């Protein structure tokens, strides 16, 4: 199932880069360099395997309801850590994009920001999905109530 990124194939690849900013760089620096990198990928690789992506910044909030490692209230990596998540038809196409002459200079500029170097890990999608509409959520709840004892 792939409802979050239109056109993402069921056997596609998700890559994740974790960036921790060096102290001398700001979120604005990150946004500028990553925007240039992402625009390049969209322009030159949309026809050669790139399906979509997003970049998220650590907000500093830690869920005490969803965490099992203590009861911290803020992340020390607030505004210092970002994840760059991209979706590709195949790992081979992703790797080819990184060898692109237009990509490499921008990639090197982005790496200059990184305190942690870079490790890009590829994942296989197991599940994705959007929230139900109000009507679909009501129907799902009714079905669960109706059939919960049948299992």
PyMOL commands that set and color helices and strands:
alter all, ss='L'
color gray80, all
select helices_A, chain A and resi 27-45+91-98+101-111+134-147
alter helices_A, ss='H'
color red, helices_A
select strands_A, chain A and resi 13-20+50-57+81-88+120-124
alter strands_A, ss='S'
color yellow, strands_A
deselect
rebuild
show_as cartoon
